[in-house]
Amino acid sequence: MHSPSLPLPAVSALPVPSAFYRRHLWLPLAAALLASTVLMGLGGDFWFADLLYRWEGGQWALKNAALTRNLIHHDGKLLSTLAWAATAGLAVWAWRRPEGQRYRLPLLYLALAVALSTGVVSLLKSLTHMDCPWDLSRYGGHLPYIGLFEARPAGMPHAACFPAGHSSAGYAWVALYFVALALKPAWRWPALAVGLGAGLLFGLGQQLRGAHFLSHDLWTLSLSWGVALGLYRVLLWRPQVSARSMHVVLPVVKERRA
Protein backbone atom coordinates (compact mmCIF):
# COMPACT_ATOMS: atom_id res chain seq x y z
CA MET A 1 0.00 0.00 0.00
CA HIS A 2 1.36 3.38 -0.96
CA SER A 3 1.04 6.48 1.14
CA PRO A 4 -0.39 9.60 -0.46
CA SER A 5 2.14 11.70 -2.34
CA LEU A 6 3.72 14.31 -0.12
CA PRO A 7 3.12 17.96 -1.14
CA LEU A 8 5.95 19.61 -2.99
CA PRO A 9 7.65 22.40 -1.04
CA ALA A 10 7.09 25.93 -2.21
CA VAL A 11 9.95 26.94 -4.46
CA SER A 12 10.56 30.56 -5.46
CA ALA A 13 10.35 31.43 -9.14
CA LEU A 14 13.30 33.80 -8.75
CA PRO A 15 16.34 32.94 -10.86
CA VAL A 16 19.30 31.10 -9.41
CA PRO A 17 22.33 33.35 -8.77
CA SER A 18 24.11 32.70 -12.09
CA ALA A 19 21.00 33.38 -14.14
CA PHE A 20 20.15 36.37 -11.95
CA TYR A 21 23.51 38.01 -12.53
CA ARG A 22 23.43 37.23 -16.22
CA ARG A 23 20.06 38.95 -16.63
CA HIS A 24 20.56 41.80 -14.20
CA LEU A 25 24.29 42.58 -14.42
CA TRP A 26 26.13 41.16 -17.42
CA LEU A 27 23.49 41.67 -20.11
CA PRO A 28 22.66 45.26 -19.04
CA LEU A 29 26.38 46.05 -18.78
CA ALA A 30 27.07 44.65 -22.25
CA ALA A 31 24.13 46.61 -23.67
CA ALA A 32 25.35 49.82 -22.01
CA LEU A 33 28.90 49.38 -23.34
CA LEU A 34 27.62 48.66 -26.85
CA ALA A 35 25.28 51.65 -26.81
CA SER A 36 28.03 53.85 -25.39
CA THR A 37 30.37 52.79 -28.18
CA VAL A 38 27.78 53.81 -30.75
CA LEU A 39 26.96 57.10 -29.04
CA MET A 40 30.37 58.28 -27.84
CA GLY A 41 32.72 56.44 -30.17
CA LEU A 42 30.84 56.41 -33.46
CA GLY A 43 29.14 59.79 -33.30
CA GLY A 44 25.65 58.80 -32.23
CA ASP A 45 25.60 61.61 -29.66
CA PHE A 46 26.31 64.23 -32.30
CA TRP A 47 23.84 62.70 -34.75
CA PHE A 48 20.94 62.94 -32.32
CA ALA A 49 21.93 66.37 -30.92
CA ASP A 50 22.32 67.69 -34.49
CA LEU A 51 18.82 66.41 -35.24
CA LEU A 52 17.32 68.25 -32.25
CA TYR A 53 19.34 71.39 -32.94
CA ARG A 54 18.18 71.59 -36.56
CA TRP A 55 14.60 70.84 -35.54
CA GLU A 56 14.72 73.80 -33.14
CA GLY A 57 15.89 76.10 -35.93
CA GLY A 58 19.66 76.03 -35.44
CA GLN A 59 19.42 77.07 -31.79
CA TRP A 60 18.29 75.62 -28.48
CA ALA A 61 14.89 77.27 -28.74
CA LEU A 62 13.51 75.19 -25.85
CA LYS A 63 16.34 76.02 -23.45
CA ASN A 64 14.17 78.38 -21.39
CA ALA A 65 10.72 77.17 -22.45
CA ALA A 66 8.10 76.71 -19.75
CA LEU A 67 7.63 73.02 -20.64
CA THR A 68 11.28 71.99 -20.51
CA ARG A 69 12.74 74.36 -17.93
CA ASN A 70 9.85 74.89 -15.51
CA LEU A 71 7.65 71.81 -15.78
CA ILE A 72 10.06 69.00 -16.62
CA HIS A 73 13.25 70.33 -15.05
CA HIS A 74 12.13 72.24 -11.97
CA ASP A 75 8.78 70.62 -11.14
CA GLY A 76 9.94 67.15 -12.15
CA LYS A 77 12.88 67.30 -9.76
CA LEU A 78 10.60 68.63 -7.02
CA LEU A 79 8.18 65.74 -7.57
CA SER A 80 11.02 63.21 -7.31
CA THR A 81 12.23 64.86 -4.10
CA LEU A 82 8.73 64.73 -2.60
CA ALA A 83 8.42 61.08 -3.59
CA TRP A 84 11.72 60.34 -1.86
CA ALA A 85 10.59 62.20 1.28
CA ALA A 86 7.37 60.17 1.30
CA THR A 87 9.40 56.95 0.94
CA ALA A 88 11.67 57.93 3.82
CA GLY A 89 8.64 58.80 5.94
CA LEU A 90 7.04 55.43 5.20
CA ALA A 91 10.30 53.70 6.09
CA VAL A 92 10.33 55.43 9.49
CA TRP A 93 6.68 54.40 10.01
CA ALA A 94 7.44 50.78 9.06
CA TRP A 95 10.30 50.54 11.54
CA ARG A 96 8.15 51.98 14.34
CA ARG A 97 5.00 49.92 13.82
CA PRO A 98 4.68 46.12 14.04
CA GLU A 99 2.31 45.98 11.06
CA GLY A 100 4.99 47.54 8.88
CA GLN A 101 7.56 44.81 9.50
CA ARG A 102 7.29 43.27 6.03
CA TYR A 103 8.00 46.62 4.38
CA ARG A 104 10.88 47.78 6.57
CA LEU A 105 13.81 46.62 4.47
CA PRO A 106 12.16 47.30 1.08
CA LEU A 107 11.36 50.90 2.05
CA LEU A 108 14.79 51.44 3.59
CA TYR A 109 16.32 49.96 0.46
CA LEU A 110 14.30 52.24 -1.84
CA ALA A 111 15.17 55.40 0.10
CA LEU A 112 18.87 54.50 0.14
CA ALA A 113 18.95 53.46 -3.53
CA VAL A 114 17.40 56.71 -4.76
CA ALA A 115 19.62 58.86 -2.54
CA LEU A 116 22.82 56.99 -3.45
CA SER A 117 22.07 56.93 -7.17
CA THR A 118 21.56 60.68 -7.37
CA GLY A 119 24.55 61.22 -5.07
CA VAL A 120 26.91 59.08 -7.17
CA VAL A 121 25.85 60.85 -10.37
CA SER A 122 26.33 64.24 -8.73
CA LEU A 123 29.81 63.28 -7.53
CA LEU A 124 30.90 61.99 -10.95
CA LYS A 125 29.59 65.14 -12.64
CA SER A 126 32.13 67.14 -10.64
CA LEU A 127 34.99 64.81 -11.60
CA THR A 128 34.55 64.15 -15.33
CA HIS A 129 34.72 67.79 -16.54
CA MET A 130 32.61 67.31 -19.68
CA ASP A 131 30.75 70.18 -21.33
CA CYS A 132 27.06 70.45 -22.16
CA PRO A 133 26.09 70.61 -25.84
CA TRP A 134 24.92 74.23 -25.45
CA ASP A 135 28.50 75.21 -24.51
CA LEU A 136 30.07 73.75 -27.65
CA SER A 137 30.91 75.79 -30.75
CA ARG A 138 29.11 73.15 -32.81
CA TYR A 139 25.86 74.28 -31.18
CA GLY A 140 26.34 78.01 -30.85
CA GLY A 141 28.68 77.98 -27.85
CA HIS A 142 32.36 78.83 -27.70
CA LEU A 143 34.11 75.65 -26.52
CA PRO A 144 35.58 72.72 -28.46
CA TYR A 145 34.38 69.22 -27.73
CA ILE A 146 36.68 67.33 -25.34
CA GLY A 147 36.00 63.61 -25.02
CA LEU A 148 35.63 61.78 -21.73
CA PHE A 149 39.14 60.31 -21.82
CA GLU A 150 40.87 63.29 -23.43
CA ALA A 151 43.03 65.69 -21.45
CA ARG A 152 41.22 68.97 -20.85
CA PRO A 153 43.36 71.94 -21.97
CA ALA A 154 44.48 74.33 -19.28
CA GLY A 155 42.38 77.45 -19.02
CA MET A 156 39.10 75.88 -20.06
CA PRO A 157 36.31 76.57 -17.56
CA HIS A 158 35.10 73.84 -15.23
CA ALA A 159 32.35 71.64 -16.68
CA ALA A 160 29.93 69.25 -14.99
CA CYS A 161 27.59 67.73 -17.56
CA PHE A 162 28.46 64.01 -17.50
CA PRO A 163 26.64 61.95 -16.38
CA ALA A 164 23.24 63.64 -16.54
CA GLY A 165 22.19 64.94 -13.15
CA HIS A 166 18.56 65.76 -13.77
CA SER A 167 17.61 62.42 -15.30
CA SER A 168 19.03 60.71 -12.20
CA ALA A 169 15.96 62.05 -10.36
CA GLY A 170 13.97 59.75 -12.63
CA TYR A 171 16.28 56.84 -13.33
CA ALA A 172 17.05 56.40 -9.61
CA TRP A 173 13.54 54.97 -9.32
CA VAL A 174 14.47 51.87 -11.32
CA ALA A 175 15.09 50.58 -7.80
CA LEU A 176 11.32 50.02 -7.70
CA TYR A 177 11.98 46.96 -9.88
CA PHE A 178 13.94 45.31 -7.08
CA VAL A 179 11.40 46.33 -4.45
CA ALA A 180 8.73 44.56 -6.50
CA LEU A 181 11.06 41.60 -7.00
CA ALA A 182 11.30 41.26 -3.23
CA LEU A 183 7.63 41.85 -2.41
CA LYS A 184 5.60 40.84 -5.46
CA PRO A 185 7.62 39.76 -8.53
CA ALA A 186 4.62 40.04 -10.86
CA TRP A 187 4.80 43.82 -10.42
CA ARG A 188 8.49 44.17 -11.29
CA TRP A 189 7.98 45.19 -14.94
CA PRO A 190 5.41 47.94 -14.25
CA ALA A 191 7.68 49.11 -11.43
CA LEU A 192 10.63 49.23 -13.80
CA ALA A 193 8.53 51.16 -16.32
CA VAL A 194 7.97 53.90 -13.71
CA GLY A 195 11.71 54.50 -13.28
CA LEU A 196 12.52 54.22 -16.97
CA GLY A 197 9.61 56.46 -17.95
CA ALA A 198 10.57 59.18 -15.48
CA GLY A 199 14.23 59.05 -16.52
CA LEU A 200 13.39 59.17 -20.22
CA LEU A 201 11.09 62.15 -19.71
CA PHE A 202 13.63 64.09 -17.65
CA GLY A 203 16.45 63.15 -20.00
CA LEU A 204 14.65 64.12 -23.19
CA GLY A 205 13.59 67.41 -21.62
CA GLN A 206 17.22 68.27 -20.93
CA GLN A 207 18.38 67.14 -24.37
CA LEU A 208 15.81 69.43 -25.94
CA ARG A 209 17.35 72.26 -23.92
CA GLY A 210 20.87 71.37 -25.10
CA ALA A 211 21.97 70.37 -21.61
CA HIS A 212 23.02 66.77 -22.33
CA PHE A 213 23.92 64.19 -24.94
CA LEU A 214 22.19 60.82 -25.11
CA SER A 215 25.23 59.08 -23.63
CA HIS A 216 25.03 61.28 -20.54
CA ASP A 217 21.59 59.82 -19.78
CA LEU A 218 22.67 56.32 -20.73
CA TRP A 219 25.35 56.34 -18.05
CA THR A 220 23.04 57.89 -15.51
CA LEU A 221 20.68 54.97 -16.09
CA SER A 222 23.57 52.49 -15.90
CA LEU A 223 24.86 53.93 -12.63
CA SER A 224 21.38 54.02 -11.12
CA TRP A 225 20.80 50.40 -12.10
CA GLY A 226 24.18 49.38 -10.69
CA VAL A 227 23.51 51.08 -7.35
CA ALA A 228 20.03 49.53 -7.18
CA LEU A 229 21.39 46.07 -7.98
CA GLY A 230 24.22 46.32 -5.46
CA LEU A 231 21.94 47.46 -2.65
CA TYR A 232 19.44 44.74 -3.52
CA ARG A 233 22.22 42.20 -3.07
CA VAL A 234 23.08 43.66 0.34
CA LEU A 235 19.62 44.35 1.78
CA LEU A 236 16.98 42.30 0.01
CA TRP A 237 18.73 39.29 -1.50
CA ARG A 238 17.32 35.91 -0.49
CA PRO A 239 19.19 33.06 -2.19
CA GLN A 240 16.56 30.70 -3.53
CA VAL A 241 16.43 28.09 -6.24
CA SER A 242 14.44 28.66 -9.38
CA ALA A 243 11.54 26.29 -9.85
CA ARG A 244 12.42 26.20 -13.54
CA SER A 245 16.00 25.10 -13.03
CA MET A 246 15.48 22.48 -10.34
CA HIS A 247 12.84 19.82 -10.18
CA VAL A 248 12.15 18.41 -6.73
CA VAL A 249 11.38 14.74 -6.85
CA LEU A 250 10.22 13.14 -3.64
CA PRO A 251 10.55 9.39 -3.23
CA VAL A 252 7.45 7.36 -2.79
CA VAL A 253 7.41 5.92 0.70
CA LYS A 254 6.18 2.41 0.87
CA GLU A 255 4.54 1.08 3.96
CA ARG A 256 5.22 -2.45 4.90
CA ARG A 257 2.28 -4.60 5.51
CA ALA A 258 1.93 -5.70 9.03
C-alpha positions in Angstrom: 0.0 0.0 0.0 1.4 3.4 -1.0 1.0 6.5 1.1 -0.4 9.6 -0.5 2.1 11.7 -2.3 3.7 14.3 -0.1 3.1 18.0 -1.1 5.9 19.6 -3.0 7.6 22.4 -1.0 7.1 25.9 -2.2 10.0 26.9 -4.5 10.6 30.6 -5.5 10.3 31.4 -9.1 13.3 33.8 -8.8 16.3 32.9 -10.9 19.3 31.1 -9.4 22.3 33.3 -8.8 24.1 32.7 -12.1 21.0 33.4 -14.1 20.1 36.4 -12.0 23.5 38.0 -12.5 23.4 37.2 -16.2 20.1 39.0 -16.6 20.6 41.8 -14.2 24.3 42.6 -14.4 26.1 41.2 -17.4 23.5 41.7 -20.1 22.7 45.3 -19.0 26.4 46.1 -18.8 27.1 44.6 -22.3 24.1 46.6 -23.7 25.4 49.8 -22.0 28.9 49.4 -23.3 27.6 48.7 -26.8 25.3 51.7 -26.8 28.0 53.9 -25.4 30.4 52.8 -28.2 27.8 53.8 -30.8 27.0 57.1 -29.0 30.4 58.3 -27.8 32.7 56.4 -30.2 30.8 56.4 -33.5 29.1 59.8 -33.3 25.6 58.8 -32.2 25.6 61.6 -29.7 26.3 64.2 -32.3 23.8 62.7 -34.8 20.9 62.9 -32.3 21.9 66.4 -30.9 22.3 67.7 -34.5 18.8 66.4 -35.2 17.3 68.2 -32.3 19.3 71.4 -32.9 18.2 71.6 -36.6 14.6 70.8 -35.5 14.7 73.8 -33.1 15.9 76.1 -35.9 19.7 76.0 -35.4 19.4 77.1 -31.8 18.3 75.6 -28.5 14.9 77.3 -28.7 13.5 75.2 -25.9 16.3 76.0 -23.4 14.2 78.4 -21.4 10.7 77.2 -22.4 8.1 76.7 -19.7 7.6 73.0 -20.6 11.3 72.0 -20.5 12.7 74.4 -17.9 9.9 74.9 -15.5 7.6 71.8 -15.8 10.1 69.0 -16.6 13.3 70.3 -15.1 12.1 72.2 -12.0 8.8 70.6 -11.1 9.9 67.2 -12.1 12.9 67.3 -9.8 10.6 68.6 -7.0 8.2 65.7 -7.6 11.0 63.2 -7.3 12.2 64.9 -4.1 8.7 64.7 -2.6 8.4 61.1 -3.6 11.7 60.3 -1.9 10.6 62.2 1.3 7.4 60.2 1.3 9.4 56.9 0.9 11.7 57.9 3.8 8.6 58.8 5.9 7.0 55.4 5.2 10.3 53.7 6.1 10.3 55.4 9.5 6.7 54.4 10.0 7.4 50.8 9.1 10.3 50.5 11.5 8.2 52.0 14.3 5.0 49.9 13.8 4.7 46.1 14.0 2.3 46.0 11.1 5.0 47.5 8.9 7.6 44.8 9.5 7.3 43.3 6.0 8.0 46.6 4.4 10.9 47.8 6.6 13.8 46.6 4.5 12.2 47.3 1.1 11.4 50.9 2.1 14.8 51.4 3.6 16.3 50.0 0.5 14.3 52.2 -1.8 15.2 55.4 0.1 18.9 54.5 0.1 18.9 53.5 -3.5 17.4 56.7 -4.8 19.6 58.9 -2.5 22.8 57.0 -3.4 22.1 56.9 -7.2 21.6 60.7 -7.4 24.6 61.2 -5.1 26.9 59.1 -7.2 25.8 60.8 -10.4 26.3 64.2 -8.7 29.8 63.3 -7.5 30.9 62.0 -10.9 29.6 65.1 -12.6 32.1 67.1 -10.6 35.0 64.8 -11.6 34.6 64.1 -15.3 34.7 67.8 -16.5 32.6 67.3 -19.7 30.7 70.2 -21.3 27.1 70.4 -22.2 26.1 70.6 -25.8 24.9 74.2 -25.4 28.5 75.2 -24.5 30.1 73.7 -27.7 30.9 75.8 -30.7 29.1 73.2 -32.8 25.9 74.3 -31.2 26.3 78.0 -30.8 28.7 78.0 -27.8 32.4 78.8 -27.7 34.1 75.6 -26.5 35.6 72.7 -28.5 34.4 69.2 -27.7 36.7 67.3 -25.3 36.0 63.6 -25.0 35.6 61.8 -21.7 39.1 60.3 -21.8 40.9 63.3 -23.4 43.0 65.7 -21.5 41.2 69.0 -20.8 43.4 71.9 -22.0 44.5 74.3 -19.3 42.4 77.5 -19.0 39.1 75.9 -20.1 36.3 76.6 -17.6 35.1 73.8 -15.2 32.4 71.6 -16.7 29.9 69.2 -15.0 27.6 67.7 -17.6 28.5 64.0 -17.5 26.6 61.9 -16.4 23.2 63.6 -16.5 22.2 64.9 -13.1 18.6 65.8 -13.8 17.6 62.4 -15.3 19.0 60.7 -12.2 16.0 62.1 -10.4 14.0 59.7 -12.6 16.3 56.8 -13.3 17.1 56.4 -9.6 13.5 55.0 -9.3 14.5 51.9 -11.3 15.1 50.6 -7.8 11.3 50.0 -7.7 12.0 47.0 -9.9 13.9 45.3 -7.1 11.4 46.3 -4.5 8.7 44.6 -6.5 11.1 41.6 -7.0 11.3 41.3 -3.2 7.6 41.8 -2.4 5.6 40.8 -5.5 7.6 39.8 -8.5 4.6 40.0 -10.9 4.8 43.8 -10.4 8.5 44.2 -11.3 8.0 45.2 -14.9 5.4 47.9 -14.2 7.7 49.1 -11.4 10.6 49.2 -13.8 8.5 51.2 -16.3 8.0 53.9 -13.7 11.7 54.5 -13.3 12.5 54.2 -17.0 9.6 56.5 -18.0 10.6 59.2 -15.5 14.2 59.1 -16.5 13.4 59.2 -20.2 11.1 62.1 -19.7 13.6 64.1 -17.6 16.5 63.2 -20.0 14.6 64.1 -23.2 13.6 67.4 -21.6 17.2 68.3 -20.9 18.4 67.1 -24.4 15.8 69.4 -25.9 17.3 72.3 -23.9 20.9 71.4 -25.1 22.0 70.4 -21.6 23.0 66.8 -22.3 23.9 64.2 -24.9 22.2 60.8 -25.1 25.2 59.1 -23.6 25.0 61.3 -20.5 21.6 59.8 -19.8 22.7 56.3 -20.7 25.4 56.3 -18.0 23.0 57.9 -15.5 20.7 55.0 -16.1 23.6 52.5 -15.9 24.9 53.9 -12.6 21.4 54.0 -11.1 20.8 50.4 -12.1 24.2 49.4 -10.7 23.5 51.1 -7.4 20.0 49.5 -7.2 21.4 46.1 -8.0 24.2 46.3 -5.5 21.9 47.5 -2.7 19.4 44.7 -3.5 22.2 42.2 -3.1 23.1 43.7 0.3 19.6 44.4 1.8 17.0 42.3 0.0 18.7 39.3 -1.5 17.3 35.9 -0.5 19.2 33.1 -2.2 16.6 30.7 -3.5 16.4 28.1 -6.2 14.4 28.7 -9.4 11.5 26.3 -9.9 12.4 26.2 -13.5 16.0 25.1 -13.0 15.5 22.5 -10.3 12.8 19.8 -10.2 12.2 18.4 -6.7 11.4 14.7 -6.8 10.2 13.1 -3.6 10.6 9.4 -3.2 7.5 7.4 -2.8 7.4 5.9 0.7 6.2 2.4 0.9 4.5 1.1 4.0 5.2 -2.4 4.9 2.3 -4.6 5.5 1.9 -5.7 9.0 
